[in-house]
Amino acid sequence: MQCYKNAEPIEHIHLLDRAFHYGDGCFSTARIRNNQVELRHRHLARLAHAKEHMHLTANLELINKTLADLKQKQGKLNGTLKIVLSRGEGQRGYSLPEHPADVWVFFYPQVQETLGAEYHYEIIQSGVLEQTIGLTMPQLVGVKSLNRLEQVLLKQEADQMGWLEALVTDVQGRVVEGVSSNCFIRINNTWITPQLGYNGVHGVMRAEILSRMQQQNLRCEQRDVHESEIAQIQSLFFCNALTPMKIVSHLGQQVLDVQPCVELFKQLQLNQIHSYV
């Protein structure tokens, strides 16, 4: 793993960095293949949205400068990028410092053979977690902030159940997403993705799938999905920037139909993420 802060290699974090003290920042995780950041425009849009809503001032051009330095030193880049915007160093207390936010880039290299030329779907067993998540401050709905404690606790429960991913509901009985993914649900032969008006993360792969469905005139409702509808789920898959489709074959005791997911994967050409810009 290599780490850059404001386009300079770095091996430590300052003791007064607000990312450490308050989780004061946001992040996006992307796949990079053959020097190309997949869904780059969606990741940049996500960071720009978070900047606006969190009142962060950050120079996103430092990401390109960092990648240029990595390419010069390593040649072809294949692996995972984690881009973090931190409010930076500050004094004790919640008041905001006046300087620009820091742009951190973490590069986790992988060999091309490990990544493969194309994406593939996975078939998993899953379930619904007992723990629920709360409602988010309206200004921060959809923002992938550094405050991920809910996901840490949810992941612990999912791991204890032996599930790679699991369905998460909120305190008002709405289906929201997975622990680290968004979800698409098929009920009454119609695709639905939760509206995410009160919580959840507006994921880049979710946006990409919705865009491709719209381009092909495939109907997908964005609406609240209530707990009472879980028993009606016919098909379900999870998605995030690193994995376009984890198809659920069993949701607890429910046996789900994986074929509509497989067909959607092929129709939307989700094996070729990098070919869409």
Secondary structure, DSSP 4 states (H G I P E B T S, - for coil): -EEEETTEE-S---TTBHHHHH--EEEEEEEEETTEETTHHHHHHHHHHHHHHHT----THHHHHHHHHHHHHHSS--EEEEEEEE--B--SSSSPPSSPPEEEEEEEE--HHHH-SS---EEEEE-EEEEEE-PPPGGGTB--BS--HHHHHHHHHHHHHT-SS-EEEETTSEEEEESSSEEEEEETTEEEEE--SSSSB--HHHHHHHHHHHHTT--EEEE-EEGGGGGG--EEEEEETTEEEEEEEEETTEEP--HHHHHHHHHTTTT-STT--
